[in-house]
Amino acid sequence: MTGAGRSSARGHARALGLGLSAALLLVVASARAACGLRLTCAGLQLAELEISLSSDPPDPLPGELVEVDAEITNTSGGSAGIPLFRLVGAEPLFAIEEQENSYPLVEFARYQLRAVRSGQAALQLSVNFETAYGCVDLPVVVFRSASSLPYLITVRGNVATGSATPTSTPTPLRSRATPARISAALPRR
């Protein structure tokens, strides 16, 4: 299936899901009305997230530990929960040593990376999370994704070797003295 075919099928599935949600809401409202109950619909709105990355230090050397912090702001105030965090772009310049996050809340993620070799990386954090819309009494739960903008970080050092910029080391000079003769130790023929 081509990308256009998948997009069209995805659009049809979304429309069908929204139609089913509306039909279910109508059925519940009818059932409540038949029982003499009123449906109160305090609206829910989908969460909209903004993610920004920062690092300390901002330009490490190979071998150094780097802490990458992701600050996540819910700009709409909608419900957001059970996140799945994913940091991309770290390899091959960094090795991820530790991760901590705000699960089950969607508030922050923190990574401890070790700079392995020099170069420039574009880190990006994506978050897949649960949110809801519709009525508080009958929410429609969906999963959405949000991503940070690429965060450029440079590991300083010699790109070819992956080590810090080399410093000159003096080489010991060889003595030009003539070696001692050992002819006495050798038997004559």
N, C-alpha and C positions, 0 to 999 in steps of 0.2 A: 504494500500500500504506500502511495506517495505521501509526502508531507501535506499536500493540499487535501488529499483524501482523509488523512488522519484528522486534520483540523476540522474538516466538514463533519466527520463522524463525531468528533468531540463536541462540536457545536450542537449537533442533534441530541446527543446524550445529555448535555447541560439543559437544553430546552425541555427535554422529557423529564428530567429531574425536577426542574422548577415547576412544570405542569403538575407532576405528581405531588409535590409539596403543597401547591395551592389547592389541589383537590382534597388532600388529606386535611388541610386546615378547614376547608368548607365542610367536610364530613364531621369533624370534631365540633365545629361551631353549630351545625345542625343538631347533633346529638345533645349538646349542652342546652340548646334552645328547647328541645323536646323535653328535657328533664327540668326545665325551668332555671338552668344555670346560665349566667352571662359570661361570655368570653372577654376577658380584659386583655387588651393587646398593648402592653408597654413594649415599645419597639426595641429590638436589638440591632446593632449595626456591626458590620464586619470590622475586624481589627486591621489597621493599616500600620505597618512597622517601618521605622527608619533605623538603619544600622550603620554605626561609624566605628572604624578601627583605629587603634593607636598602638605604638610599640615602645618598649623601653629596654635597651637603648635603641634609638632610631636607625643607627648604622653600625651594626656589630662587626666584630672580627670573627674569622673562623674559630670555632671552639667555644665561643661565648654563648651564654643562655640569654634568650630574648623572651620577654613577656608581651604577648599580644592580647590586648583587651578589646572586646566588642561591647559597645554601649548600644542597647536596643531601646528605642522610644516608641511607645504605642501612641501614634498621633491622633487616632480617632477615638480612643478610649473603649473600643469594642473588646469583647472577651477574647483572650488568647491563652492557650494552654498546650500541654503535652508537646513541647518542641523537640525537634530533631535538628541538632546543630551539625554543620559540615564546613570545615575549613579547607579550601582548595588553593593550590598554587604554591604550597610550602616546599614540596619536593621538586627538585633534588637538592636545593640549597639548604633546606632545614630538615631536621628530624623532629617530629612531634614527641615530646617526652611526657607531658602531662596535659590534662584538660579538666576544667571545672566549669560548671554552668548552673543556671538557676532552675533547672528542671524540678518540678512540673510547671513553673512559671516561665514566662518569656521576658527576661529582664537583662541578662548578661551572659557572656561566655568569655573564658580566659584560657589561653593556651601558653604553655611554656615550650619554646622551641630551642633547639641547639643549632647554631649556625655550623654547617658542615663544610661548605665551600663557598668561595666568593662568587659574586654575580648579583643580578637584580631579580627579585621575585615580585609578582603581583598577587598579593593575598586577597582572598575574597571569602566572606562568611555568608553561607545561605542557611536559612531557618525554615523548616516546614513545620506548621503549627495548626492547631485546631482553633476555629472561630465559629461564630454563629450569627444568624440574622433571623428576622421574623419577629414572632411574639415571645415574650418571656415564658408564657404558659406552654407554648408549643414551638420551641426553637428549631431552626433548620441548621444542623451542624455540618460544616464543610472544613476541608483542609486547604490551606493556602501556603504560598512560599514567598519569602522576601530575601533579598540579597544586598549586601553592602556594595558600594562602589569598589573597584580594585584599589588596593592599598599597596603602593610601591615601597619596597624596603631593599636597601642595598647592603650586601655583606662586603665589607672592604677587604682588599687584599689582591694578590696576584691571581688573575682569572685563570691563567694556564695551569698553575699548580694547586690552586685552591687554598693556598696558605697566605698568611699575612705578608705584607710587602717585605721582601727580603732585605736584610741589612748585610753590609759587607763584613766578612770575617777574615782576619789576617791569616794567611797561609804560612806555615813555618818554612823558613829558607833552608835549603840543603847546604851542607858544608861541602866546600870544594876540596877538602883535604884528601890526599891519596890514602886509600886503605892500606893497612899494614900488611906486609908480605908474610904468608904462612908457609913458605917453601920448606922450612925446616921440619914441619910436621908431616910432610908428604914423603913417602919412601922413594928412593931413586931407582931407576932401572938400569 
